[in-house]
Amino acid sequence: MHVVAEAQTGPEALEMARTHNPDFLLLDFTLPGASGPELVTQVKREFPSVRILLLSVHADEKYVMEALSAGASGYLLKNAADVEL
């Protein structure tokens, strides 16, 4: 795996996706300027084949379903990320 960009906000992440056309995105569920699911929807609209994993502190099933319904490939809790990734 090769990291091609890092972003601090949702709009910046979308711009980085446009610039680098990645195969995979690792996104925080809560980014300034766009929620994770909103950003997933935008990215998938432009890059349908990109795989997206959302990281979150929210364990509630409604957040997981929201992310997957938006097109995320997976959902991972931040407290498990170091082991699960």
C-alpha positions as CSV (number, residue, x, y, z in Angstrom):
1,M,0.0,0.0,0.0
2,H,1.3,3.4,-0.9
3,V,-0.1,6.6,0.7
4,V,-0.6,9.2,-2.0
5,A,-2.3,12.0,-0.1
6,E,-3.7,13.1,3.3
7,A,-6.6,15.5,3.8
8,Q,-7.9,17.5,6.8
9,T,-11.4,18.2,5.5
10,G,-14.1,16.5,3.4
11,P,-13.7,18.9,0.4
12,E,-9.9,18.5,0.5
13,A,-10.3,14.7,0.5
14,L,-12.6,14.9,-2.5
15,E,-10.0,17.1,-4.3
16,M,-7.2,14.7,-3.4
17,A,-9.3,11.8,-4.8
18,R,-9.7,13.8,-8.1
19,T,-6.0,14.6,-8.2
20,H,-4.7,11.1,-7.4
21,N,-7.5,8.7,-8.5
22,P,-6.8,6.2,-5.8
23,D,-7.8,2.6,-5.6
24,F,-8.7,2.8,-1.9
25,L,-9.6,5.6,0.6
26,L,-9.4,5.4,4.3
27,L,-11.8,8.2,5.7
28,D,-12.8,9.4,9.1
29,F,-16.6,9.3,9.6
30,T,-16.5,12.9,10.8
31,L,-14.5,15.3,8.7
32,P,-15.0,19.1,8.7
33,G,-17.0,20.1,5.7
34,A,-18.7,16.8,5.0
35,S,-19.8,13.7,6.9
36,G,-18.3,10.4,6.0
37,P,-21.4,9.1,4.3
38,E,-21.8,12.4,2.3
39,L,-18.2,12.2,1.2
40,V,-18.5,8.5,0.3
41,T,-21.5,9.3,-1.9
42,Q,-19.6,12.1,-3.7
43,V,-16.5,10.0,-4.2
44,K,-18.4,7.0,-5.4
45,R,-20.4,9.1,-7.9
46,E,-17.1,10.2,-9.5
47,F,-15.1,7.1,-8.9
48,P,-17.4,4.1,-8.7
49,S,-14.7,1.5,-8.4
50,V,-12.8,3.1,-5.5
51,R,-13.0,1.1,-2.3
52,I,-13.7,3.2,0.8
53,L,-13.2,2.2,4.5
54,L,-14.7,4.5,7.1
55,L,-13.1,4.9,10.5
56,S,-15.4,6.0,13.4
57,V,-15.8,6.2,17.1
58,H,-19.5,5.4,16.7
59,A,-20.4,1.8,17.4
60,D,-24.1,2.3,16.9
61,E,-25.5,0.2,14.1
62,K,-27.3,3.2,12.5
63,Y,-23.9,4.7,11.7
64,V,-22.6,1.5,10.1
65,M,-25.8,1.2,8.0
66,E,-25.6,4.8,6.9
67,A,-22.0,4.3,5.8
68,L,-22.6,1.1,3.9
69,S,-25.8,2.5,2.3
70,A,-23.7,5.4,1.0
71,G,-21.4,3.0,-0.7
72,A,-18.6,2.4,1.8
73,S,-16.8,-0.9,1.4
74,G,-16.4,-1.3,5.2
75,Y,-16.7,0.4,8.6
76,L,-14.1,0.1,11.3
77,L,-14.1,1.4,14.9
78,K,-11.1,3.6,15.7
79,N,-10.4,1.7,18.9
80,A,-9.9,-1.5,16.9
81,A,-8.2,0.0,13.9
82,D,-4.6,-0.7,15.0
83,V,-5.4,-4.5,15.2
84,E,-8.0,-4.8,12.4
85,L,-6.2,-2.9,9.7
